[in-house]
Amino acid sequence: MGFPAGRSAAAGRTEPDGEGRRRAGDFAQRRSSAHGGAILTGVGNERGLALVLVLVIVALLAALVSDFAFSTLIETRLAGTFRDSRAATSLARGGITVGRELLRQDSNGYDAQFSGEEFWRQPMERVPVADGSVSLRIIDLDGRLGLNALVDAVGNPNVVMVERFVRLAERLELDDPQGLADALVDWLDPDNEPRATGAEAQDYLAAGSRYTPGNAPIVSPDELIRVRGFSAEVMDKLAPFVAAHAGGKLNVNSAARDLLLAWDEQVEEADVELLLEERTRRPFRNLDQVRELIGVEAFSALNRNLDLTVESRYFHLDSQAQVGDGTRRIEVAYDRKADRILWQKVD
């Protein structure tokens, strides 16, 4: 018995004809191509991802290396600056030591801020020392008005010194000279009773100030900025004429013109001009030379309270040093007689 066309005797199934076989072949080829493409695409994606990861890692490593190099540079610079600053500090202290020694060795019996004969008063600018330089300046404080002297040892106003301060403030054209004097006395004296135009703790607190009077001697003129009425402008004008640490006598060789004129109300300008002219040529070795120059009457007015001198005890030493990137400035108030530093400021 025969079978119809397209049927397999062995399998009992219908065999595909020619068209069917072609379609089956095309399907298999497309399927194979599809699977092969998917496999190739997957491999490409993996390779691309790996490349991106490598680039990211390289970028991170570069950033870390750069940051490490920058940090190392900063640390090196900071270490160098710290080293230079320590060296500058030592050099500035050395400048103070030199200044003290210059003053100790000065034994001529007089001191003159404005005379070329005094070696200590010559400014030393950027003197080379090892790997750096140092500058030194010495100022005669006994040629200035002592601010603490406005109050005496028992805490009462020193009328003579208060009047001198007022006259000096008037010559410098400061506003309300008496008010400045009263405020300063209240800052210095031990009580809490304000003077006529002064101010005590309650007045400062009422004005919203962060400071109240110290009721004690000041250690630096910088403190004046806290006293009522002593603005920065007032401070700038007063600075060359006043000092916290000054002796009880005024050195006529070092005092400025305005301070000499303010020392007594009867001092004449012509006498002061004569005194200034003479001391520029030759410092006064003793007070007899001053009296002979300006006359007995003028000298008696200037020295009415017997508080003139030609030599000094207190000095301001200013030493500035630089080593590489490091700088240091040290200022001191120095008592030559006691060979003692009374005040120090380090910047």
C-alpha positions in Angstrom: 0.0 0.0 0.0 1.5 3.4 -1.0 1.8 6.6 1.1 0.8 10.1 0.0 3.5 12.5 -1.1 5.2 14.3 1.7 4.7 11.6 4.2 7.6 9.6 5.7 7.0 5.9 5.9 9.5 5.5 8.7 8.2 8.3 10.9 4.7 8.4 9.8 5.0 12.3 9.5 4.5 14.6 6.6 7.8 15.7 5.1 8.2 19.3 4.2 8.2 20.1 0.6 10.9 22.2 -1.0 9.3 25.6 0.0 9.0 24.5 3.6 12.6 23.4 3.8 13.7 26.8 2.6 11.6 28.6 5.2 12.9 26.3 7.9 16.5 27.0 6.7 15.9 30.7 6.7 14.5 30.6 10.2 17.4 28.6 11.5 19.9 31.0 10.0 18.1 34.0 11.4 17.9 32.4 14.8 21.6 31.5 14.7 22.5 35.0 13.6 20.3 36.5 16.3 22.0 34.5 19.0 25.4 35.1 17.6 24.8 38.9 17.5 23.6 38.9 21.0 26.7 37.1 22.2 29.0 39.5 20.3 27.1 42.5 21.6 27.4 41.3 25.2 31.2 40.8 24.7 31.4 44.4 23.3 29.5 45.8 26.3 31.7 44.1 28.8 34.9 45.4 27.0 33.4 49.0 27.0 32.6 48.8 30.7 36.0 47.6 31.5 37.5 50.5 29.6 35.4 53.0 31.4 36.4 51.5 34.7 40.0 51.7 33.8 39.7 55.4 32.8 37.8 56.1 36.1 40.5 54.4 38.2 43.3 56.2 36.3 41.5 59.6 36.8 41.1 58.8 40.6 44.7 57.8 40.9 45.8 61.0 39.1 43.7 63.1 41.4 45.1 61.3 44.5 48.6 61.8 43.3 48.0 65.4 42.5 46.3 66.0 45.9 49.2 64.2 47.7 51.7 66.3 45.8 49.8 69.5 46.7 49.5 68.5 50.3 53.2 67.7 50.5 54.0 71.1 49.0 51.8 72.9 51.5 53.2 70.9 54.4 56.8 71.6 53.1 56.0 75.3 52.8 54.3 75.4 56.3 57.3 73.6 57.8 59.7 76.0 56.1 57.7 79.0 57.3 57.5 77.6 60.8 61.3 77.1 60.8 61.9 80.6 59.4 59.5 82.1 62.0 61.4 80.5 64.8 64.7 81.7 63.4 63.3 85.2 63.0 62.1 85.1 66.6 65.6 84.3 67.8 67.0 87.0 65.6 64.6 89.6 66.9 65.4 88.7 70.5 69.1 89.0 69.5 68.3 92.6 68.4 66.8 93.4 71.8 69.9 92.0 73.5 72.1 94.2 71.3 70.0 97.2 72.1 70.2 96.6 75.8 74.0 96.2 75.6 74.3 99.4 73.6 72.4 101.3 76.4 74.4 99.6 79.1 77.7 100.6 77.5 76.6 104.3 77.1 78.2 106.0 80.0 78.7 109.6 78.8 76.4 111.0 81.4 73.7 112.2 79.0 71.2 110.9 76.5 70.1 112.7 73.4 67.5 111.3 71.0 68.2 113.8 68.3 72.0 113.9 68.5 74.3 112.1 66.0 76.8 111.6 68.9 74.6 108.9 70.5 75.4 105.6 68.8 72.3 103.9 70.3 69.9 106.3 68.6 71.2 105.5 65.1 68.6 103.3 63.4 69.9 100.0 62.2 68.0 99.0 59.1 68.0 95.4 57.7 71.5 94.5 59.0 72.4 91.1 57.4 72.8 88.3 60.0 73.3 84.7 58.8 70.3 83.9 56.5 68.2 86.9 57.6 68.3 90.5 58.6 67.4 92.5 61.7 66.4 96.1 62.2 66.6 97.9 65.5 65.3 101.3 66.8 65.7 102.7 70.3 63.5 105.6 71.6 64.2 107.6 74.7 61.0 107.4 76.8 62.2 110.0 79.3 61.7 112.5 76.5 58.0 112.0 76.7 55.2 112.7 79.1 54.6 109.7 81.4 50.9 108.9 81.3 50.9 107.0 84.6 52.3 110.1 86.3 48.9 111.8 86.0 48.0 109.9 89.2 50.4 109.9 92.2 51.6 107.0 94.2 48.6 107.0 96.5 46.0 107.3 93.7 45.3 111.0 93.7 45.5 113.2 90.6 48.9 114.8 90.1 47.7 118.4 89.3 51.0 119.5 87.7 51.0 116.5 85.3 47.3 116.8 84.5 47.8 120.5 83.5 50.8 119.5 81.4 48.7 116.9 79.6 45.9 119.4 79.0 48.3 122.0 77.5 49.9 119.3 75.3 46.4 118.3 74.1 45.6 121.9 73.3 48.8 122.4 71.3 47.9 119.2 69.3 44.4 120.7 68.8 42.6 117.7 70.3 38.9 118.0 71.1 38.1 118.5 74.8 41.6 118.3 76.3 40.2 118.5 79.9 37.7 115.7 79.2 40.6 113.6 77.9 42.6 114.3 81.0 39.7 113.5 83.4 38.8 110.3 81.6 42.5 109.2 81.8 42.7 110.0 85.5 39.6 108.0 86.1 41.0 105.1 84.2 44.2 105.2 86.3 43.0 106.1 89.8 41.8 103.3 92.2 38.3 104.8 93.0 35.0 104.6 91.2 34.1 108.3 91.5 34.1 110.0 88.1 35.7 113.4 87.8 33.8 116.4 86.4 34.2 115.4 82.8 35.6 111.9 83.4 34.1 108.4 83.3 34.1 105.4 85.6 32.8 101.8 85.2 29.1 102.8 85.3 29.6 105.2 82.4 31.3 102.7 80.2 28.7 100.1 80.9 25.9 102.5 80.2 27.6 103.4 76.8 27.7 99.6 75.9 31.5 99.4 76.2 33.1 96.1 76.6 35.8 97.6 78.8 35.7 99.3 82.2 38.6 101.4 83.8 41.5 99.3 84.9 41.9 101.6 88.0 45.6 100.9 87.8 48.7 102.1 85.8 48.7 101.2 82.1 51.5 99.1 80.7 51.3 100.4 77.1 49.9 103.5 75.4 47.9 101.0 73.2 45.5 100.8 76.2 44.4 104.4 75.6 42.1 103.3 72.8 39.8 101.9 75.5 39.6 105.1 77.4 36.6 107.3 76.6 37.5 110.0 74.1 40.7 108.5 73.0 39.9 107.7 69.4 42.4 106.3 66.8 42.9 109.9 65.6 43.7 111.1 69.1 46.0 108.2 69.6 48.0 109.0 66.4 48.5 112.6 67.4 49.5 111.8 71.0 51.8 108.8 70.3 55.1 110.7 69.7 54.7 112.6 72.9 53.6 110.2 75.6 54.7 106.9 77.2 53.4 104.5 79.8 56.8 103.9 81.2 58.7 107.1 81.7 60.7 108.6 84.6 59.6 111.4 86.8 61.8 113.8 85.0 61.8 115.2 81.4 65.0 114.8 79.4 65.5 118.2 77.6 67.8 116.5 75.1 65.0 114.3 73.9 61.7 116.1 74.5 59.8 117.3 71.4 59.0 121.0 70.9 55.3 120.8 71.8 56.0 118.9 75.0 58.6 121.5 76.1 56.2 124.3 75.5 53.5 122.4 77.4 55.8 121.7 80.4 55.0 125.0 82.0 52.5 127.8 81.1 55.2 130.5 81.3 57.7 128.8 78.9 58.3 131.1 75.9 58.6 129.8 72.3 61.7 131.7 71.6 63.5 130.0 74.5 62.4 126.6 73.3 63.5 127.3 69.8 66.9 128.3 71.1 67.2 125.2 73.2 66.2 123.0 70.2 68.8 124.7 67.9 71.6 124.3 70.4 71.0 120.6 71.3 71.0 119.7 67.6 74.6 121.0 67.4 75.7 119.7 70.8 73.7 117.8 73.4 73.4 119.3 76.9 75.8 117.6 79.3 74.2 119.1 82.3 71.4 121.5 83.3 73.8 124.3 83.9 74.3 124.5 80.2 70.6 124.9 79.7 70.3 127.7 82.2 73.3 129.5 80.7 71.7 129.3 77.3 68.1 130.5 77.9 68.7 132.5 81.1 67.8 132.1 84.7 64.2 133.3 84.4 63.3 131.0 81.5 65.1 128.1 83.0 63.2 128.6 86.3 59.9 128.4 84.5 60.9 125.3 82.6 62.3 123.6 85.7 59.8 125.0 88.1 59.1 121.6 89.6 62.7 120.5 89.5 61.9 117.7 87.1 64.3 118.3 84.2 67.3 116.1 83.4 69.8 115.4 80.6 69.9 111.7 81.0 67.4 108.9 80.8 66.4 105.7 82.5 63.6 104.3 80.4 63.8 103.3 76.7 61.6 101.7 74.0 63.4 99.0 72.0 61.8 97.9 68.7 63.5 94.9 67.0 62.2 93.5 63.6 63.7 90.4 62.0 63.2 88.5 58.8 64.4 85.0 57.8 63.1 83.6 54.6 59.3 83.6 54.8 59.4 84.2 58.6 59.1 87.6 60.2 59.0 88.7 63.9 58.7 92.0 65.7 59.5 92.4 69.4 59.0 95.6 71.3 60.0 96.2 74.9 60.0 98.9 77.5 63.4 98.8 79.2 64.6 100.1 82.5 68.3 100.7 82.0 69.1 101.4 85.7 67.5 98.1 86.9 68.5 96.3 83.6 64.9 95.0 83.4 62.3 94.6 80.8 59.0 96.2 82.0 56.8 95.3 79.1 57.0 93.2 76.0 55.0 92.8 72.8 55.6 90.1 70.2 54.1 90.3 66.7 
